[in-house]
Amino acid sequence: MAEELQVGEPAPAEQASEDPGAALIAAGRERGHVTGEQIAAAVEEQGAATREIARNVQHAAAGTAEVSRNIAGVKDAAAETGNSATEVLSAAGELSHQAEALRREVDTFLHSVRAA
């Protein structure tokens, strides 16, 4: 008959994968004894798992630092783009004023040519 589990309660296989040392000790208890060698093996496995977790944390921290640098670069590029857009807008406004002045000059010239 299958064992019923509550929602959120880890299954036996999950429990073993979460703590391999505890799984070895539990296996020894099921047989009625736990040896010093089993405890030493469990401690070694626990140490290896802890070292692996520490390496993963260091790797994640390095990745986070790189993402932060990339975000800072994007922020700087966006600010530079904004400054360039402001300069282009200013130049376009100046060009528009110059075009309007040229149009007035041409109109004045053509008006004087027609009058002559």
Biopython code that builds the backbone (N, CA, C, O; Angstrom):
import numpy as np
from Bio.PDB.StructureBuilder import StructureBuilder

atoms = [
    (1, "MET", "N", (0.844, -1.185, 0.000)),
    (1, "MET", "CA", (0.000, 0.000, 0.000)),
    (1, "MET", "C", (0.883, 1.240, 0.000)),
    (1, "MET", "O", (1.854, 1.304, 0.754)),
    (2, "ALA", "N", (0.566, 2.215, -0.825)),
    (2, "ALA", "CA", (1.384, 3.425, -0.971)),
    (2, "ALA", "C", (1.246, 4.293, 0.275)),
    (2, "ALA", "O", (0.178, 4.394, 0.877)),
    (3, "GLU", "N", (2.359, 4.911, 0.635)),
    (3, "GLU", "CA", (2.371, 5.810, 1.787)),
    (3, "GLU", "C", (1.821, 7.163, 1.361)),
    (3, "GLU", "O", (2.219, 7.684, 0.319)),
    (4, "GLU", "N", (0.911, 7.749, 2.147)),
    (4, "GLU", "CA", (0.340, 9.034, 1.803)),
    (4, "GLU", "C", (1.226, 10.137, 2.365)),
    (4, "GLU", "O", (1.704, 10.060, 3.497)),
    (5, "LEU", "N", (1.435, 11.175, 1.541)),
    (5, "LEU", "CA", (2.241, 12.322, 1.954)),
    (5, "LEU", "C", (1.356, 13.552, 2.011)),
    (5, "LEU", "O", (0.420, 13.693, 1.224)),
    (6, "GLN", "N", (1.650, 14.429, 2.932)),
    (6, "GLN", "CA", (0.943, 15.696, 3.029)),
    (6, "GLN", "C", (1.543, 16.660, 2.010)),
    (6, "GLN", "O", (2.708, 16.530, 1.634)),
    (7, "VAL", "N", (0.740, 17.630, 1.564)),
    (7, "VAL", "CA", (1.237, 18.643, 0.636)),
    (7, "VAL", "C", (2.379, 19.385, 1.314)),
    (7, "VAL", "O", (2.261, 19.796, 2.468)),
    (8, "GLY", "N", (3.489, 19.556, 0.592)),
    (8, "GLY", "CA", (4.646, 20.252, 1.135)),
    (8, "GLY", "C", (5.601, 19.360, 1.890)),
    (8, "GLY", "O", (6.707, 19.784, 2.227)),
    (9, "GLU", "N", (5.197, 18.125, 2.164)),
    (9, "GLU", "CA", (6.061, 17.192, 2.885)),
    (9, "GLU", "C", (6.959, 16.487, 1.886)),
    (9, "GLU", "O", (6.459, 15.901, 0.926)),
    (10, "PRO", "N", (8.291, 16.526, 2.083)),
    (10, "PRO", "CA", (9.173, 15.894, 1.100)),
    (10, "PRO", "C", (8.998, 14.379, 1.069)),
    (10, "PRO", "O", (8.799, 13.740, 2.102)),
    (11, "ALA", "N", (9.075, 13.829, -0.113)),
    (11, "ALA", "CA", (9.024, 12.377, -0.271)),
    (11, "ALA", "C", (10.339, 11.800, 0.220)),
    (11, "ALA", "O", (11.328, 12.529, 0.289)),
    (12, "PRO", "N", (10.391, 10.519, 0.566)),
    (12, "PRO", "CA", (11.634, 9.921, 1.062)),
    (12, "PRO", "C", (12.812, 10.139, 0.116)),
    (12, "PRO", "O", (13.920, 10.407, 0.581)),
    (13, "ALA", "N", (12.608, 10.033, -1.186)),
    (13, "ALA", "CA", (13.709, 10.249, -2.137)),
    (13, "ALA", "C", (14.190, 11.691, -2.070)),
    (13, "ALA", "O", (15.390, 11.946, -2.172)),
    (14, "GLU", "N", (13.265, 12.642, -1.899)),
    (14, "GLU", "CA", (13.657, 14.043, -1.777)),
    (14, "GLU", "C", (14.449, 14.265, -0.500)),
    (14, "GLU", "O", (15.432, 15.006, -0.496)),
    (15, "GLN", "N", (14.033, 13.632, 0.574)),
    (15, "GLN", "CA", (14.744, 13.771, 1.829)),
    (15, "GLN", "C", (16.170, 13.268, 1.682)),
    (15, "GLN", "O", (17.101, 13.887, 2.197)),
    (16, "ALA", "N", (16.350, 12.168, 0.994)),
    (16, "ALA", "CA", (17.682, 11.607, 0.814)),
    (16, "ALA", "C", (18.533, 12.528, -0.032)),
    (16, "ALA", "O", (19.719, 12.697, 0.254)),
    (17, "SER", "N", (17.956, 13.140, -1.083)),
    (17, "SER", "CA", (18.745, 14.019, -1.948)),
    (17, "SER", "C", (19.075, 15.326, -1.244)),
    (17, "SER", "O", (20.077, 15.963, -1.567)),
    (18, "GLU", "N", (18.249, 15.737, -0.285)),
    (18, "GLU", "CA", (18.528, 16.960, 0.443)),
    (18, "GLU", "C", (19.663, 16.770, 1.433)),
    (18, "GLU", "O", (20.416, 17.712, 1.681)),
    (19, "ASP", "N", (19.809, 15.591, 2.003)),
    (19, "ASP", "CA", (20.832, 15.342, 3.017)),
    (19, "ASP", "C", (21.359, 13.921, 2.852)),
    (19, "ASP", "O", (20.855, 12.993, 3.484)),
    (20, "PRO", "N", (22.385, 13.747, 1.995)),
    (20, "PRO", "CA", (22.879, 12.391, 1.751)),
    (20, "PRO", "C", (23.449, 11.731, 3.002)),
    (20, "PRO", "O", (23.342, 10.516, 3.166)),
    (21, "GLY", "N", (24.050, 12.518, 3.876)),
    (21, "GLY", "CA", (24.582, 11.940, 5.111)),
    (21, "GLY", "C", (23.490, 11.370, 5.980)),
    (21, "GLY", "O", (23.638, 10.293, 6.556)),
    (22, "ALA", "N", (22.385, 12.097, 6.074)),
    (22, "ALA", "CA", (21.258, 11.622, 6.870)),
    (22, "ALA", "C", (20.675, 10.352, 6.253)),
    (22, "ALA", "O", (20.212, 9.461, 6.964)),
    (23, "ALA", "N", (20.704, 10.280, 4.916)),
    (23, "ALA", "CA", (20.179, 9.092, 4.249)),
    (23, "ALA", "C", (21.014, 7.861, 4.604)),
    (23, "ALA", "O", (20.465, 6.779, 4.818)),
    (24, "LEU", "N", (22.336, 8.022, 4.668)),
    (24, "LEU", "CA", (23.186, 6.880, 5.052)),
    (24, "LEU", "C", (22.905, 6.446, 6.484)),
    (24, "LEU", "O", (22.797, 5.254, 6.773)),
    (25, "ILE", "N", (22.791, 7.408, 7.362)),
    (25, "ILE", "CA", (22.521, 7.085, 8.768)),
    (25, "ILE", "C", (21.149, 6.421, 8.893)),
    (25, "ILE", "O", (20.987, 5.451, 9.633)),
    (26, "ALA", "N", (20.152, 6.956, 8.156)),
    (26, "ALA", "CA", (18.812, 6.365, 8.196)),
    (26, "ALA", "C", (18.845, 4.931, 7.692)),
    (26, "ALA", "O", (18.168, 4.065, 8.245)),
    (27, "ALA", "N", (19.629, 4.669, 6.640)),
    (27, "ALA", "CA", (19.731, 3.306, 6.119)),
    (27, "ALA", "C", (20.350, 2.387, 7.164)),
    (27, "ALA", "O", (19.918, 1.244, 7.319)),
    (28, "GLY", "N", (21.350, 2.873, 7.874)),
    (28, "GLY", "CA", (21.969, 2.072, 8.930)),
    (28, "GLY", "C", (21.010, 1.811, 10.066)),
    (28, "GLY", "O", (20.994, 0.718, 10.632)),
    (29, "ARG", "N", (20.222, 2.790, 10.400)),
    (29, "ARG", "CA", (19.247, 2.606, 11.487)),
    (29, "ARG", "C", (18.198, 1.576, 11.096)),
    (29, "ARG", "O", (17.761, 0.785, 11.932)),
    (30, "GLU", "N", (17.790, 1.582, 9.825)),
    (30, "GLU", "CA", (16.794, 0.611, 9.375)),
    (30, "GLU", "C", (17.308, -0.813, 9.553)),
    (30, "GLU", "O", (16.527, -1.727, 9.819)),
    (31, "ARG", "N", (18.598, -1.004, 9.409)),
    (31, "ARG", "CA", (19.171, -2.339, 9.588)),
    (31, "ARG", "C", (19.520, -2.592, 11.049)),
    (31, "ARG", "O", (19.957, -3.684, 11.412)),
    (32, "GLY", "N", (19.325, -1.587, 11.874)),
    (32, "GLY", "CA", (19.505, -1.800, 13.299)),
    (32, "GLY", "C", (20.841, -1.328, 13.845)),
    (32, "GLY", "O", (21.070, -1.458, 15.047)),
    (33, "HIS", "N", (21.732, -0.790, 13.032)),
    (33, "HIS", "CA", (23.003, -0.314, 13.561)),
    (33, "HIS", "C", (23.605, 0.747, 12.635)),
    (33, "HIS", "O", (23.351, 0.764, 11.431)),
    (34, "VAL", "N", (24.395, 1.612, 13.222)),
    (34, "VAL", "CA", (25.132, 2.636, 12.496)),
    (34, "VAL", "C", (26.585, 2.487, 12.904)),
    (34, "VAL", "O", (26.911, 2.510, 14.091)),
    (35, "THR", "N", (27.449, 2.335, 11.927)),
    (35, "THR", "CA", (28.866, 2.156, 12.248)),
    (35, "THR", "C", (29.583, 3.491, 12.192)),
    (35, "THR", "O", (29.082, 4.463, 11.627)),
    (36, "GLY", "N", (30.755, 3.521, 12.783)),
    (36, "GLY", "CA", (31.598, 4.710, 12.737)),
    (36, "GLY", "C", (31.969, 5.049, 11.307)),
    (36, "GLY", "O", (32.067, 6.223, 10.946)),
    (37, "GLU", "N", (32.176, 4.024, 10.489)),
    (37, "GLU", "CA", (32.507, 4.250, 9.081)),
    (37, "GLU", "C", (31.352, 4.918, 8.353)),
    (37, "GLU", "O", (31.563, 5.794, 7.514)),
    (38, "GLN", "N", (30.123, 4.503, 8.676)),
    (38, "GLN", "CA", (28.960, 5.137, 8.044)),
    (38, "GLN", "C", (28.857, 6.600, 8.469)),
    (38, "GLN", "O", (28.552, 7.474, 7.657)),
    (39, "ILE", "N", (29.112, 6.853, 9.739)),
    (39, "ILE", "CA", (29.060, 8.242, 10.218)),
    (39, "ILE", "C", (30.145, 9.061, 9.547)),
    (39, "ILE", "O", (29.894, 10.188, 9.121)),
    (40, "ALA", "N", (31.358, 8.507, 9.448)),
    (40, "ALA", "CA", (32.463, 9.221, 8.794)),
    (40, "ALA", "C", (32.132, 9.481, 7.329)),
    (40, "ALA", "O", (32.410, 10.561, 6.808)),
    (41, "ALA", "N", (31.537, 8.487, 6.664)),
    (41, "ALA", "CA", (31.154, 8.668, 5.265)),
    (41, "ALA", "C", (30.085, 9.741, 5.137)),
    (41, "ALA", "O", (30.114, 10.553, 4.212)),
    (42, "ALA", "N", (29.142, 9.738, 6.073)),
    (42, "ALA", "CA", (28.083, 10.743, 6.050)),
    (42, "ALA", "C", (28.662, 12.139, 6.273)),
    (42, "ALA", "O", (28.260, 13.095, 5.610)),
    (43, "VAL", "N", (29.599, 12.253, 7.201)),
    (43, "VAL", "CA", (30.231, 13.540, 7.477)),
    (43, "VAL", "C", (31.000, 14.013, 6.242)),
    (43, "VAL", "O", (30.936, 15.189, 5.883)),
    (44, "GLU", "N", (31.727, 13.097, 5.591)),
    (44, "GLU", "CA", (32.482, 13.448, 4.380)),
    (44, "GLU", "C", (31.545, 13.902, 3.266)),
    (44, "GLU", "O", (31.821, 14.886, 2.579)),
    (45, "GLU", "N", (30.437, 13.185, 3.088)),
    (45, "GLU", "CA", (29.469, 13.579, 2.064)),
    (45, "GLU", "C", (28.878, 14.947, 2.376)),
    (45, "GLU", "O", (28.681, 15.777, 1.489)),
    (46, "GLN", "N", (28.602, 15.159, 3.650)),
    (46, "GLN", "CA", (28.048, 16.450, 4.064)),
    (46, "GLN", "C", (29.058, 17.559, 3.778)),
    (46, "GLN", "O", (28.684, 18.630, 3.300)),
    (47, "GLY", "N", (30.332, 17.309, 4.066)),
    (47, "GLY", "CA", (31.383, 18.290, 3.792)),
    (47, "GLY", "C", (31.506, 18.569, 2.304)),
    (47, "GLY", "O", (31.647, 19.722, 1.895)),
    (48, "ALA", "N", (31.453, 17.512, 1.490)),
    (48, "ALA", "CA", (31.541, 17.675, 0.039)),
    (48, "ALA", "C", (30.351, 18.486, -0.476)),
    (48, "ALA", "O", (30.508, 19.355, -1.334)),
    (49, "ALA", "N", (29.172, 18.199, 0.050)),
    (49, "ALA", "CA", (27.979, 18.946, -0.361)),
    (49, "ALA", "C", (28.105, 20.414, 0.039)),
    (49, "ALA", "O", (27.732, 21.304, -0.725)),
    (50, "THR", "N", (28.628, 20.662, 1.229)),
    (50, "THR", "CA", (28.812, 22.037, 1.698)),
    (50, "THR", "C", (29.817, 22.777, 0.820)),
    (50, "THR", "O", (29.607, 23.943, 0.485)),
    (51, "ARG", "N", (30.917, 22.103, 0.444)),
    (51, "ARG", "CA", (31.909, 22.733, -0.442)),
    (51, "ARG", "C", (31.298, 23.043, -1.807)),
    (51, "ARG", "O", (31.568, 24.095, -2.387)),
    (52, "GLU", "N", (30.487, 22.141, -2.313)),
    (52, "GLU", "CA", (29.831, 22.365, -3.601)),
    (52, "GLU", "C", (28.873, 23.555, -3.509)),
    (52, "GLU", "O", (28.814, 24.379, -4.422)),
    (53, "ILE", "N", (28.137, 23.642, -2.429)),
    (53, "ILE", "CA", (27.229, 24.777, -2.226)),
    (53, "ILE", "C", (28.030, 26.073, -2.184)),
    (53, "ILE", "O", (27.633, 27.066, -2.794)),
    (54, "ALA", "N", (29.155, 26.072, -1.470)),
    (54, "ALA", "CA", (29.993, 27.273, -1.378)),
    (54, "ALA", "C", (30.508, 27.677, -2.765)),
    (54, "ALA", "O", (30.511, 28.862, -3.099)),
    (55, "ARG", "N", (30.945, 26.700, -3.577)),
    (55, "ARG", "CA", (31.395, 27.011, -4.942)),
    (55, "ARG", "C", (30.255, 27.610, -5.756)),
    (55, "ARG", "O", (30.449, 28.579, -6.489)),
    (56, "ASN", "N", (29.068, 27.029, -5.624)),
    (56, "ASN", "CA", (27.916, 27.544, -6.366)),
    (56, "ASN", "C", (27.555, 28.957, -5.933)),
    (56, "ASN", "O", (27.196, 29.791, -6.765)),
    (57, "VAL", "N", (27.648, 29.227, -4.645)),
    (57, "VAL", "CA", (27.357, 30.575, -4.134)),
    (57, "VAL", "C", (28.379, 31.564, -4.681)),
    (57, "VAL", "O", (28.014, 32.669, -5.082)),
    (58, "GLN", "N", (29.661, 31.181, -4.702)),
    (58, "GLN", "CA", (30.696, 32.065, -5.246)),
    (58, "GLN", "C", (30.443, 32.319, -6.731)),
    (58, "GLN", "O", (30.582, 33.446, -7.205)),
    (59, "HIS", "N", (30.073, 31.273, -7.458)),
    (59, "HIS", "CA", (29.789, 31.420, -8.882)),
    (59, "HIS", "C", (28.590, 32.353, -9.095)),
    (59, "HIS", "O", (28.616, 33.208, -9.980)),
    (60, "ALA", "N", (27.561, 32.188, -8.294)),
    (60, "ALA", "CA", (26.377, 33.044, -8.402)),
    (60, "ALA", "C", (26.732, 34.492, -8.063)),
    (60, "ALA", "O", (26.244, 35.418, -8.711)),
    (61, "ALA", "N", (27.573, 34.690, -7.057)),
    (61, "ALA", "CA", (27.981, 36.049, -6.681)),
    (61, "ALA", "C", (28.768, 36.701, -7.816)),
    (61, "ALA", "O", (28.578, 37.883, -8.104)),
    (62, "ALA", "N", (29.646, 35.941, -8.456)),
    (62, "ALA", "CA", (30.413, 36.477, -9.585)),
    (62, "ALA", "C", (29.469, 36.841, -10.732)),
    (62, "ALA", "O", (29.631, 37.882, -11.369)),
    (63, "GLY", "N", (28.494, 35.987, -10.987)),
    (63, "GLY", "CA", (27.512, 36.283, -12.033)),
    (63, "GLY", "C", (26.698, 37.525, -11.709)),
    (63, "GLY", "O", (26.411, 38.333, -12.592)),
    (64, "THR", "N", (26.331, 37.676, -10.457)),
    (64, "THR", "CA", (25.573, 38.853, -10.028)),
    (64, "THR", "C", (26.402, 40.119, -10.205)),
    (64, "THR", "O", (25.884, 41.146, -10.643)),
    (65, "ALA", "N", (27.679, 40.052, -9.867)),
    (65, "ALA", "CA", (28.560, 41.210, -10.039)),
    (65, "ALA", "C", (28.670, 41.583, -11.508)),
    (65, "ALA", "O", (28.657, 42.766, -11.850)),
    (66, "GLU", "N", (28.779, 40.582, -12.385)),
    (66, "GLU", "CA", (28.866, 40.858, -13.822)),
    (66, "GLU", "C", (27.578, 41.494, -14.324)),
    (66, "GLU", "O", (27.622, 42.429, -15.124)),
    (67, "VAL", "N", (26.443, 41.004, -13.871)),
    (67, "VAL", "CA", (25.157, 41.592, -14.269)),
    (67, "VAL", "C", (25.085, 43.046, -13.798)),
    (67, "VAL", "O", (24.604, 43.911, -14.529)),
    (68, "SER", "N", (25.557, 43.313, -12.594)),
    (68, "SER", "CA", (25.547, 44.688, -12.078)),
    (68, "SER", "C", (26.412, 45.594, -12.945)),
    (68, "SER", "O", (26.027, 46.724, -13.245)),
    (69, "ARG", "N", (27.588, 45.095, -13.351)),
    (69, "ARG", "CA", (28.455, 45.894, -14.239)),
    (69, "ARG", "C", (27.759, 46.148, -15.575)),
    (69, "ARG", "O", (27.818, 47.255, -16.111)),
    (70, "ASN", "N", (27.104, 45.127, -16.103)),
    (70, "ASN", "CA", (26.391, 45.292, -17.375)),
    (70, "ASN", "C", (25.264, 46.305, -17.262)),
    (70, "ASN", "O", (25.054, 47.114, -18.166)),
    (71, "ILE", "N", (24.548, 46.257, -16.161)),
    (71, "ILE", "CA", (23.460, 47.221, -15.946)),
    (71, "ILE", "C", (24.023, 48.635, -15.873)),
    (71, "ILE", "O", (23.437, 49.562, -16.433)),
    (72, "ALA", "N", (25.148, 48.811, -15.193)),
    (72, "ALA", "CA", (25.774, 50.132, -15.113)),
    (72, "ALA", "C", (26.179, 50.601, -16.509)),
    (72, "ALA", "O", (26.020, 51.776, -16.839)),
    (73, "GLY", "N", (26.701, 49.688, -17.329)),
    (73, "GLY", "CA", (27.072, 50.051, -18.701)),
    (73, "GLY", "C", (25.869, 50.462, -19.523)),
    (73, "GLY", "O", (25.936, 51.421, -20.292)),
    (74, "VAL", "N", (24.771, 49.744, -19.368)),
    (74, "VAL", "CA", (23.545, 50.092, -20.093)),
    (74, "VAL", "C", (23.033, 51.457, -19.631)),
    (74, "VAL", "O", (22.583, 52.262, -20.446)),
    (75, "LYS", "N", (23.100, 51.712, -18.336)),
    (75, "LYS", "CA", (22.665, 52.999, -17.790)),
    (75, "LYS", "C", (23.490, 54.135, -18.378)),
    (75, "LYS", "O", (22.941, 55.163, -18.773)),
    (76, "ASP", "N", (24.809, 53.953, -18.437)),
    (76, "ASP", "CA", (25.685, 54.975, -19.007)),
    (76, "ASP", "C", (25.374, 55.187, -20.494)),
    (76, "ASP", "O", (25.310, 56.324, -20.963)),
    (77, "ALA", "N", (25.182, 54.091, -21.227)),
    (77, "ALA", "CA", (24.864, 54.201, -22.651)),
    (77, "ALA", "C", (23.530, 54.912, -22.861)),
    (77, "ALA", "O", (23.391, 55.704, -23.793)),
    (78, "ALA", "N", (22.551, 54.636, -22.003)),
    (78, "ALA", "CA", (21.250, 55.292, -22.116)),
    (78, "ALA", "C", (21.383, 56.791, -21.850)),
    (78, "ALA", "O", (20.752, 57.601, -22.529)),
    (79, "ALA", "N", (22.194, 57.155, -20.871)),
    (79, "ALA", "CA", (22.405, 58.572, -20.577)),
    (79, "ALA", "C", (23.087, 59.261, -21.761)),
    (79, "ALA", "O", (22.720, 60.376, -22.133)),
    (80, "GLU", "N", (24.077, 58.595, -22.346)),
    (80, "GLU", "CA", (24.770, 59.152, -23.504)),
    (80, "GLU", "C", (23.813, 59.304, -24.684)),
    (80, "GLU", "O", (23.862, 60.303, -25.401)),
    (81, "THR", "N", (22.946, 58.317, -24.886)),
    (81, "THR", "CA", (21.957, 58.386, -25.954)),
    (81, "THR", "C", (21.002, 59.553, -25.722)),
    (81, "THR", "O", (20.645, 60.264, -26.661)),
    (82, "GLY", "N", (20.595, 59.746, -24.488)),
    (82, "GLY", "CA", (19.719, 60.872, -24.152)),
    (82, "GLY", "C", (20.394, 62.205, -24.449)),
    (82, "GLY", "O", (19.763, 63.118, -24.982)),
    (83, "ASN", "N", (21.682, 62.320, -24.103)),
    (83, "ASN", "CA", (22.415, 63.555, -24.390)),
    (83, "ASN", "C", (22.512, 63.793, -25.894)),
    (83, "ASN", "O", (22.337, 64.918, -26.364)),
    (84, "SER", "N", (22.792, 62.728, -26.647)),
    (84, "SER", "CA", (22.881, 62.849, -28.104)),
    (84, "SER", "C", (21.534, 63.256, -28.694)),
    (84, "SER", "O", (21.479, 64.084, -29.603)),
    (85, "ALA", "N", (20.460, 62.683, -28.185)),
    (85, "ALA", "CA", (19.126, 63.033, -28.675)),
    (85, "ALA", "C", (18.824, 64.501, -28.408)),
    (85, "ALA", "O", (18.215, 65.169, -29.244)),
    (86, "THR", "N", (19.240, 65.005, -27.263)),
    (86, "THR", "CA", (19.032, 66.419, -26.941)),
    (86, "THR", "C", (19.802, 67.311, -27.910)),
    (86, "THR", "O", (19.285, 68.333, -28.361)),
    (87, "GLU", "N", (21.032, 66.927, -28.229)),
    (87, "GLU", "CA", (21.835, 67.695, -29.182)),
    (87, "GLU", "C", (21.202, 67.674, -30.575)),
    (87, "GLU", "O", (21.162, 68.702, -31.250)),
    (88, "VAL", "N", (20.707, 66.512, -31.009)),
    (88, "VAL", "CA", (20.060, 66.407, -32.319)),
    (88, "VAL", "C", (18.809, 67.275, -32.344)),
    (88, "VAL", "O", (18.553, 67.960, -33.335)),
    (89, "LEU", "N", (18.037, 67.257, -31.284)),
    (89, "LEU", "CA", (16.832, 68.077, -31.218)),
    (89, "LEU", "C", (17.181, 69.558, -31.309)),
    (89, "LEU", "O", (16.507, 70.318, -32.004)),
    (90, "SER", "N", (18.221, 69.960, -30.616)),
    (90, "SER", "CA", (18.660, 71.352, -30.654)),
    (90, "SER", "C", (19.110, 71.736, -32.057)),
    (90, "SER", "O", (18.748, 72.801, -32.556)),
    (91, "ALA", "N", (19.903, 70.866, -32.702)),
    (91, "ALA", "CA", (20.372, 71.140, -34.062)),
    (91, "ALA", "C", (19.195, 71.209, -35.033)),
    (91, "ALA", "O", (19.188, 72.053, -35.930)),
    (92, "ALA", "N", (18.209, 70.342, -34.870)),
    (92, "ALA", "CA", (17.028, 70.346, -35.737)),
    (92, "ALA", "C", (16.250, 71.650, -35.554)),
    (92, "ALA", "O", (15.759, 72.222, -36.528)),
    (93, "GLY", "N", (16.139, 72.116, -34.318)),
    (93, "GLY", "CA", (15.454, 73.385, -34.062)),
    (93, "GLY", "C", (16.186, 74.544, -34.715)),
    (93, "GLY", "O", (15.558, 75.413, -35.318)),
    (94, "GLU", "N", (17.516, 74.567, -34.601)),
    (94, "GLU", "CA", (18.323, 75.607, -35.226)),
    (94, "GLU", "C", (18.184, 75.554, -36.747)),
    (94, "GLU", "O", (18.051, 76.593, -37.394)),
    (95, "LEU", "N", (18.215, 74.359, -37.315)),
    (95, "LEU", "CA", (18.047, 74.199, -38.755)),
    (95, "LEU", "C", (16.678, 74.701, -39.199)),
    (95, "LEU", "O", (16.561, 75.326, -40.253)),
    (96, "SER", "N", (15.666, 74.440, -38.423)),
    (96, "SER", "CA", (14.319, 74.912, -38.742)),
    (96, "SER", "C", (14.281, 76.439, -38.768)),
    (96, "SER", "O", (13.661, 77.033, -39.650)),
    (97, "HIS", "N", (14.943, 77.071, -37.800)),
    (97, "HIS", "CA", (14.989, 78.549, -37.763)),
    (97, "HIS", "C", (15.735, 79.089, -38.990)),
    (97, "HIS", "O", (15.307, 80.064, -39.607)),
    (98, "GLN", "N", (16.845, 78.446, -39.331)),
    (98, "GLN", "CA", (17.616, 78.880, -40.491)),
    (98, "GLN", "C", (16.803, 78.701, -41.780)),
    (98, "GLN", "O", (16.848, 79.558, -42.663)),
    (99, "ALA", "N", (16.069, 77.605, -41.890)),
    (99, "ALA", "CA", (15.241, 77.357, -43.072)),
    (99, "ALA", "C", (14.152, 78.420, -43.183)),
    (99, "ALA", "O", (13.860, 78.903, -44.276)),
    (100, "GLU", "N", (13.559, 78.778, -42.062)),
    (100, "GLU", "CA", (12.524, 79.818, -42.056)),
    (100, "GLU", "C", (13.121, 81.162, -42.470)),
    (100, "GLU", "O", (12.508, 81.908, -43.234)),
    (101, "ALA", "N", (14.315, 81.467, -41.966)),
    (101, "ALA", "CA", (14.976, 82.723, -42.343)),
    (101, "ALA", "C", (15.305, 82.714, -43.831)),
    (101, "ALA", "O", (15.119, 83.728, -44.504)),
    (102, "LEU", "N", (15.785, 81.605, -44.354)),
    (102, "LEU", "CA", (16.095, 81.497, -45.777)),
    (102, "LEU", "C", (14.826, 81.665, -46.618)),
    (102, "LEU", "O", (14.852, 82.334, -47.651)),
    (103, "ARG", "N", (13.730, 81.070, -46.186)),
    (103, "ARG", "CA", (12.462, 81.202, -46.907)),
    (103, "ARG", "C", (12.041, 82.667, -46.975)),
    (103, "ARG", "O", (11.598, 83.142, -48.021)),
    (104, "ARG", "N", (12.178, 83.375, -45.870)),
    (104, "ARG", "CA", (11.829, 84.799, -45.861)),
    (104, "ARG", "C", (12.724, 85.582, -46.816)),
    (104, "ARG", "O", (12.249, 86.452, -47.546)),
    (105, "GLU", "N", (14.009, 85.275, -46.812)),
    (105, "GLU", "CA", (14.949, 85.959, -47.711)),
    (105, "GLU", "C", (14.587, 85.691, -49.175)),
    (105, "GLU", "O", (14.588, 86.605, -49.999)),
    (106, "VAL", "N", (14.279, 84.427, -49.491)),
    (106, "VAL", "CA", (13.907, 84.072, -50.863)),
    (106, "VAL", "C", (12.616, 84.784, -51.244)),
    (106, "VAL", "O", (12.507, 85.315, -52.349)),
    (107, "ASP", "N", (11.639, 84.801, -50.344)),
    (107, "ASP", "CA", (10.373, 85.502, -50.622)),
    (107, "ASP", "C", (10.627, 86.985, -50.876)),
    (107, "ASP", "O", (10.052, 87.571, -51.793)),
    (108, "THR", "N", (11.483, 87.582, -50.068)),
    (108, "THR", "CA", (11.802, 89.009, -50.237)),
    (108, "THR", "C", (12.486, 89.232, -51.585)),
    (108, "THR", "O", (12.144, 90.166, -52.311)),
    (109, "PHE", "N", (13.453, 88.372, -51.918)),
    (109, "PHE", "CA", (14.163, 88.483, -53.185)),
    (109, "PHE", "C", (13.194, 88.367, -54.361)),
    (109, "PHE", "O", (13.210, 89.184, -55.282)),
    (110, "LEU", "N", (12.322, 87.298, -54.308)),
    (110, "LEU", "CA", (11.381, 87.101, -55.396)),
    (110, "LEU", "C", (10.396, 88.265, -55.499)),
    (110, "LEU", "O", (10.005, 88.646, -56.602)),
    (111, "HIS", "N", (10.008, 88.810, -54.402)),
    (111, "HIS", "CA", (9.085, 89.934, -54.395)),
    (111, "HIS", "C", (9.754, 91.151, -55.060)),
    (111, "HIS", "O", (9.119, 91.868, -55.833)),
    (112, "SER", "N", (11.047, 91.373, -54.748)),
    (112, "SER", "CA", (11.761, 92.500, -55.337)),
    (112, "SER", "C", (12.000, 92.279, -56.820)),
    (112, "SER", "O", (11.967, 93.244, -57.584)),
    (113, "VAL", "N", (12.239, 91.044, -57.263)),
    (113, "VAL", "CA", (12.437, 90.739, -58.685)),
    (113, "VAL", "C", (11.141, 90.994, -59.457)),
    (113, "VAL", "O", (11.166, 91.552, -60.554)),
    (114, "ARG", "N", (10.014, 90.584, -58.879)),
    (114, "ARG", "CA", (8.717, 90.778, -59.537)),
    (114, "ARG", "C", (8.361, 92.264, -59.644)),
    (114, "ARG", "O", (7.771, 92.710, -60.628)),
    (115, "ALA", "N", (8.733, 93.010, -58.614)),
    (115, "ALA", "CA", (8.416, 94.420, -58.598)),
    (115, "ALA", "C", (9.261, 95.190, -59.597)),
    (115, "ALA", "O", (8.848, 96.256, -60.053)),
    (116, "ALA", "N", (10.400, 94.693, -59.939)),
    (116, "ALA", "CA", (11.303, 95.422, -60.836)),
    (116, "ALA", "C", (10.966, 95.262, -62.263)),
    (116, "ALA", "O", (11.644, 95.821, -63.125)),
]
sb = StructureBuilder()
sb.init_structure("model")
sb.init_model(0)
sb.init_chain("A")
sb.init_seg("    ")
for serial, (resi, resn, name, xyz) in enumerate(atoms, 1):
    if name == "N":
        sb.init_residue(resn, " ", resi, " ")
    sb.init_atom(name, np.array(xyz, "f"), 0.0, 1.0, " ", f" {name:<3s}", serial, name[0])
structure = sb.get_structure()
